Amino acid sequence: MRTKITQILGIQHPVFQGGMAWIADANLAAAVSEAGGLGLISSINGGVEAVRREIRKARELTQKPFGVNIMLAAPDAAEIADLVVEEGIGIVTTGAGSPAPYMEKWKAAGIKVIPVVASVAYALKMQELGATAVIAEGAESGGHVGDTHTLALLPQIIDAVQIPVLAAGGVFDGRAAAAMFIMGAAGVQVGTRFLLARECRVHPVYKERLIKASDIGTMVTGKSLGDAVRALKTPFTKKFAAMEADPAVSADEVRAFGTGSLRKAVFDGNLAEGSFLAGEAAGLAKREESAQEIVNDIISGAEALLKTAPDLIYGE
Amino acid sequence: MRTKITQILGIQHPVFQGGMAWIADANLAAAVSEAGGLGLISSINGGVEAVRREIRKARELTQKPFGVNIMLAAPDAAEIADLVVEEGIGIVTTGAGSPAPYMEKWKAAGIKVIPVVASVAYALKMQELGATAVIAEGAESGGHVGDTHTLALLPQIIDAVQIPVLAAGGVFDGRAAAAMFIMGAAGVQVGTRFLLARECRVHPVYKERLIKASDIGTMVTGKSLGDAVRALKTPFTKKFAAMEADPAVSADEVRAFGTGSLRKAVFDGNLAEGSFLAGEAAGLAKREESAQEIVNDIISGAEALLKTAPDLIYGE
């Protein structure tokens, strides 16, 4: 499948793998890029030198383009911003903050910058800064979420900007991908489904819980802290929500309870203290698969639907 | 456009108008049905006899099929359940409760029952009860909402049931409609956009506020009461949310503040005390139009996208 974004980035399929903190490493990113999508290494991977090692490892695993997702709110964001230049990274996606301080440097280095945005206002700001494209992320997605959901958000951002718009949040298989393409998306970003990739290092308990999740298996916590996050419903998220609702518990206590919880999910599969970030489409999760199988299923599913779409008009 | 649902109901276009309380009257429903969609009269319209009058008035305004949406949690639901049989209504949609007590009677009267559902479990229950179809309503929609959003909810419900599934929540124009059809929906239900119909009686301030709304212009309140509702952000919703968050304010006081608020929005355009129910797609609202223009725009937009969808594969 060819779109504006495959042309600009020189990739085969318009499928990005979400740059998930502590999860998106060289193995996963390289496997997705090898499958023809765009793999992304997260900047939250144990510090600047660890990210450098992941970048170099990914280069050994694939000749194809991959990128780095930079969490701009992180304390080492400025160092990571330099690292991607030093390491000759060609594609950067950004989240949780503004890339403004780094845009000039990155553009001088030829880096294509594709911010994740959750609102029209932010998409416009990113276009003005010179972003190559934006990823409109609906609040169905796992992890940090905004207020508006993909089906309503995507067309509003497409109407507002001139640069290509990718869609994220709720995209699990070829059906949602076809839906996004027919609405005008230049690509899709997929997070939750890649948690199930064989090349994804999350603890087996994480994968099991995703496969068992129902359509109402996730919840958003942290709104009272100004830091809304979607994760699987677990003893941890339920306790977190109860603490948030309890006027006797301070915001600092709630924050302290959450600190390190993602790592406890990813590495230990700890249901009592771990935050198993996941999107609403986790209910569609069925099995572990290779990254190649996931990319193929999404793209071949979407293409089959797009090909036969005209038949729907006089369908039955 | 022909789908399973147009065939079953004998309607021209697979577009339902949401049966919005205090809003969906004979004028609106008849105008939507005349335009080839399915108009629906709300059972919350001022009592059983008022609903009877609306039904009879709609019959004078159109020969085409229309239906009644029954809010099952309402105190007069049992009387409305009899009314639709007495008045020879052919199509009933239901919300906010289980239609189980009435299914036998309705089926004996030849009524096709299409419940609005917000989860897979509820969709399965409705199929078991003999529903003709279900409307999978994502929490992007205005009014009472569940937890899961359309892009993630629709495929999970389609995978779970054998009856036709319509999609609601976030469907404003032909883009979202095409997206829902390509994902397998047999139809779409549209609420917010029909608030802008010339035939819709909501106060001019309601329509103005919809047209001014941005992509982040709605919010959900009432979660703490077990009664989550999406509406435009106004002085009323902000105060409601603040009362909910305040441990010094009892749930009863919050509920009392909300009582009658929808009518104050619909009839008085009262921003301080009115609840302007609206979905996330309100940000796409641009102008008042006739119901005919709205239905035509949604369907012609969707058909044009479905027709050219194969070109997307080798698009750029």
Interface residues (C-beta under 8 A of the other chain):
Chain A: M1 R2 T3 K4 T6 Q7 S119 V120 A121 G138 A139 E140 G146 D147 T148 H149 T150 L151 A152 L153 P155 Q156 I157 D159 G169 G170 V171 F172 D173 R175 A176 A178 A179 M180 F181 I182 M183 G184 S214 D215 I216 M219 S224 A245 P247 G279 E280 A281 G283 L284 E303 L305 L306 K307 A309 P310 L312 I313 Y314 G315 E316
Chain B: M1 R2 T3 K4 T6 Q7 S119 V120 A121 G138 A139 E140 G146 D147 T148 H149 T150 L151 A152 L153 P155 Q156 I157 D159 G169 G170 V171 F172 D173 R175 A176 A178 A179 M180 F181 I182 M183 G184 S214 D215 I216 M219 S224 A245 P247 G279 E280 A281 G283 L284 E303 L305 L306 K307 A309 P310 L312 I313 Y314 G315 E316
